[in-house]
């Protein structure tokens, strides 16, 4: 079963489409997206049977890995946006008020 080769052509395009659909849904329905995310991850993943299922399917995720909270995820995204904006669009950096999201030395 796991020794079978799989054609990976087009995987990037399909992944990009799914990502764009997710971003579009999340930006169109932010309250619903937050409700879904919080409900899906309200239990500690270590308590769920998720690890057993993922290992059975060959996905090796460390047991100590926990989903990021929406607040932590938001901070991480804003840090990436701040880094990108300061490099490629420095004229927008102040207007977007991203000074508090630049990491030390960045």
VMD Tcl script that draws the C-alpha trace (Angstrom):
set ca {
  {0.00 0.00 0.00}
  {2.66 2.57 0.99}
  {5.18 1.43 -1.62}
  {2.94 2.64 -4.46}
  {4.17 5.66 -6.44}
  {1.84 8.61 -6.81}
  {1.97 11.22 -9.55}
  {2.51 14.58 -7.86}
  {1.98 16.68 -10.98}
  {-0.54 19.40 -10.32}
  {-0.48 19.01 -6.54}
  {0.76 22.58 -6.09}
  {-2.04 24.02 -8.20}
  {-4.69 22.01 -6.34}
  {-3.23 23.04 -2.99}
  {-3.21 26.70 -4.06}
  {-6.86 26.49 -5.13}
  {-7.88 24.94 -1.81}
  {-5.88 27.57 0.09}
  {-7.49 30.40 -1.87}
  {-10.95 28.93 -1.29}
  {-10.22 28.72 2.44}
  {-8.93 32.30 2.58}
  {-11.95 33.49 0.61}
  {-14.36 31.66 2.92}
  {-12.57 32.93 6.03}
  {-12.59 36.53 4.84}
  {-16.21 36.33 3.71}
  {-17.46 34.71 6.93}
  {-14.96 35.60 9.69}
  {-17.32 34.96 12.61}
  {-18.35 31.55 11.27}
  {-14.72 30.66 10.53}
  {-13.69 31.56 14.07}
  {-16.58 29.50 15.50}
  {-15.62 26.47 13.36}
  {-11.92 26.76 14.28}
  {-12.56 27.12 17.99}
  {-15.02 24.20 18.00}
  {-12.63 21.97 16.05}
  {-9.70 22.65 18.34}
  {-11.37 23.21 21.69}
  {-10.04 19.88 22.97}
  {-6.35 19.36 23.38}
  {-5.28 17.28 20.38}
  {-3.18 15.08 22.64}
  {-6.42 13.97 24.34}
  {-8.08 13.00 21.09}
  {-7.46 9.85 19.15}
  {-5.95 12.01 16.39}
  {-2.40 10.86 17.02}
  {-3.31 7.19 16.72}
  {-5.17 7.81 13.48}
  {-2.40 9.92 11.95}
  {0.30 7.40 12.83}
  {-1.82 4.60 11.35}
  {-1.94 6.55 8.08}
  {1.81 7.18 8.07}
  {1.79 10.84 9.11}
  {4.42 11.44 11.74}
  {3.44 14.52 13.77}
  {5.17 15.09 17.11}
  {2.82 14.44 20.04}
  {3.78 17.73 21.69}
  {2.49 19.71 18.71}
  {-0.73 21.52 19.51}
  {-2.91 23.67 17.27}
  {-2.19 27.36 17.41}
  {-4.85 29.59 18.92}
  {-6.47 32.17 16.67}
  {-4.69 34.88 18.62}
  {-1.26 33.24 18.17}
  {-2.00 32.59 14.49}
  {-3.02 36.20 14.00}
  {0.20 37.44 15.57}
  {2.26 35.12 13.35}
  {0.45 36.28 10.20}
  {0.92 39.93 11.14}
  {4.65 39.33 11.69}
  {4.89 37.85 8.18}
  {2.88 40.74 6.72}
  {5.12 43.24 8.56}
  {8.29 41.62 7.22}
  {6.94 41.48 3.67}
  {5.58 45.03 3.77}
  {8.79 46.50 5.19}
  {10.82 44.83 2.43}
  {8.57 45.37 -0.61}
  {6.21 48.20 0.32}
  {7.96 50.30 2.99}
  {5.76 53.28 2.16}
  {2.75 51.33 3.53}
  {4.44 50.15 6.72}
  {3.43 53.13 8.86}
  {-0.05 53.43 7.37}
  {-0.74 49.77 8.21}
  {0.61 50.31 11.75}
  {2.85 47.24 11.63}
  {5.69 48.53 13.83}
  {4.70 46.33 16.77}
  {4.90 43.17 14.66}
  {8.53 43.36 13.52}
  {10.65 40.75 15.25}
  {13.88 41.78 16.96}
  {16.65 42.21 14.42}
  {14.11 42.18 11.56}
}
mol new
graphics top color blue
foreach p $ca { graphics top sphere $p radius 0.5 }
foreach p [lrange $ca 0 end-1] q [lrange $ca 1 end] { graphics top cylinder $p $q radius 0.2 }
display resetview
